[in-house]
Amino acid sequence: MALHLIKLCVGCDSITDLEEWIEENRAVHRRLGRDYEQTHTTRMVPKRVEELLGGGSLYWVIKGQVAARQTLLDVRPFTDSDGIGRCRLVLDPKVIAVEPRPYRPFQGWRYLVAKDAPRDIDGREGDLAKMPEDMRRELAELGLL
């Protein structure tokens, strides 16, 4: 069973914001003639890397709710220019909406076991997949999802 990470998506108000940020980054790399690889830098290095890379994802908490995930492709520890150990989480740029679920603020990231991870919202979910994100968010806040 896969192990996941969960992290706050600071400064992001919606899944669309996250997707636009990814696309802007990709466009900058393209203009500079660089290959694009989406990464997210974090301070701590996960100890359970093998479990994470066995099908794990990074789940994003947006405005107090788990809202989306991205498949985790690699974990790359490094030391920055100040000599501080950090970690690059390499992510699939495709953002997948998940069933919204309230989540309290926290610092850094946390492990999320597969049985506790929210399900993906896709075409099989019928009306839920077609519903606007803000409506899903509001219904989840009311406890109706």
matplotlib code that plots the C-alpha trace (Angstrom):
import matplotlib.pyplot as plt

x = [0.0, 1.3, 2.3, 1.6, 2.6, 0.2, 1.3, -0.3, -0.4, 0.5, -0.6, -3.0, -6.7, -7.9, -6.9, -7.0, -4.4, -2.1, -2.5, -1.8, 1.3, 2.6, 1.9, 3.6, 6.7, 6.6, 6.4, 9.4, 11.5, 10.4, 11.3, 14.7, 15.2, 15.3, 13.7, 10.8, 10.6, 8.1, 9.6, 8.6, 11.4, 10.9, 13.2, 12.9, 13.7, 11.2, 12.7, 10.2, 11.2, 10.8, 7.2, 6.5, 7.9, 5.9, 2.8, 2.6, 1.4, 1.7, -1.8, -2.3, -4.4, -5.9, -7.8, -8.2, -9.3, -7.4, -8.3, -5.9, -2.9, 0.1, 1.9, 5.3, 8.1, 11.3, 12.7, 16.1, 17.9, 20.4, 22.3, 21.4, 23.9, 23.6, 24.6, 21.1, 19.8, 16.7, 14.7, 13.2, 10.0, 9.7, 6.0, 4.0, 2.7, -0.9, -3.1, -5.8, -8.8, -9.8, -12.9, -12.6, -11.9, -11.3, -7.7, -6.2, -3.1, 0.3, 3.9, 6.0, 4.5, 3.0, 2.7, -0.7, -1.5, -3.4, -6.5, -6.9, -6.3, -9.3, -10.5, -9.9, -12.7, -13.0, -15.6, -16.8, -18.0, -20.7, -22.1, -19.3, -16.7, -18.8, -19.4, -17.4, -14.6, -16.0, -19.3, -17.6, -15.6, -18.7, -20.6, -17.7, -17.6, -21.3, -20.6, -22.6, -19.8]
y = [0.0, 3.4, 6.1, 9.7, 13.2, 16.0, 19.7, 23.1, 24.9, 28.3, 31.3, 29.2, 29.8, 27.0, 24.0, 26.4, 28.7, 25.7, 24.6, 28.1, 28.4, 25.1, 26.3, 29.6, 27.8, 25.5, 28.6, 30.3, 27.1, 26.9, 30.5, 29.9, 26.8, 24.5, 21.2, 21.4, 19.3, 20.3, 20.3, 21.5, 22.3, 21.4, 21.6, 18.1, 14.9, 12.1, 8.9, 6.6, 7.3, 3.8, 3.7, 7.1, 6.3, 3.1, 4.9, 7.8, 11.3, 14.8, 15.9, 19.6, 21.4, 24.5, 27.0, 24.5, 21.5, 18.6, 19.5, 17.9, 15.6, 15.2, 11.9, 11.9, 10.9, 11.3, 12.7, 14.4, 15.7, 18.5, 21.2, 24.8, 27.7, 28.5, 24.9, 24.0, 20.5, 20.6, 18.2, 18.5, 16.6, 15.9, 15.8, 14.9, 18.3, 16.8, 18.0, 15.6, 16.9, 14.8, 14.7, 17.8, 17.2, 19.7, 19.8, 22.0, 24.1, 22.6, 23.3, 21.3, 18.0, 14.9, 11.3, 10.2, 6.5, 5.3, 4.2, 7.8, 9.5, 11.1, 9.5, 11.1, 13.0, 11.8, 11.0, 8.0, 10.3, 11.7, 15.0, 15.6, 15.7, 18.3, 20.5, 23.7, 23.6, 26.4, 24.5, 21.3, 23.3, 24.8, 21.5, 19.9, 22.7, 22.1, 18.4, 17.4, 15.8]
z = [0.0, -1.0, 1.5, 0.7, 1.9, 2.8, 2.7, 2.8, -0.6, 0.8, -1.2, -3.4, -3.3, -5.6, -7.7, -10.7, -9.0, -8.5, -12.1, -13.4, -11.2, -12.7, -16.2, -15.6, -14.4, -17.4, -19.7, -18.0, -18.5, -22.1, -22.8, -21.2, -23.3, -20.2, -19.7, -17.3, -14.2, -11.5, -8.0, -4.6, -2.1, 1.5, 4.6, 5.9, 4.0, 4.3, 5.8, 4.2, 0.6, -0.8, 0.4, -1.0, -4.4, -4.6, -5.9, -3.4, -4.0, -2.5, -1.3, -1.2, 1.5, -0.1, 2.0, 4.9, 2.8, 1.2, -2.4, -4.9, -5.3, -7.6, -8.1, -6.4, -8.9, -6.9, -3.6, -4.0, -0.9, -1.4, 0.5, -0.4, -0.8, 2.9, 3.8, 4.9, 4.1, 2.0, -0.2, -3.7, -4.2, -7.9, -9.0, -12.0, -13.2, -13.6, -10.7, -9.7, -7.8, -4.7, -2.6, -0.4, 3.3, 6.1, 7.4, 10.1, 9.4, 10.2, 9.4, 6.9, 5.6, 7.2, 6.1, 4.9, 4.8, 1.7, 3.7, 5.0, 1.7, 0.0, -3.3, -6.6, -8.3, -11.8, -14.4, -12.4, -9.7, -11.9, -10.7, -8.2, -11.0, -12.9, -9.9, -9.6, -7.1, -4.9, -4.7, -3.7, -1.1, 0.4, 0.5, 2.2, 4.8, 5.5, 5.9, 2.9, 1.0]

ax = plt.figure().add_subplot(projection="3d")
ax.plot(x, y, z, "-o")
ax.set_aspect("equal")
plt.show()
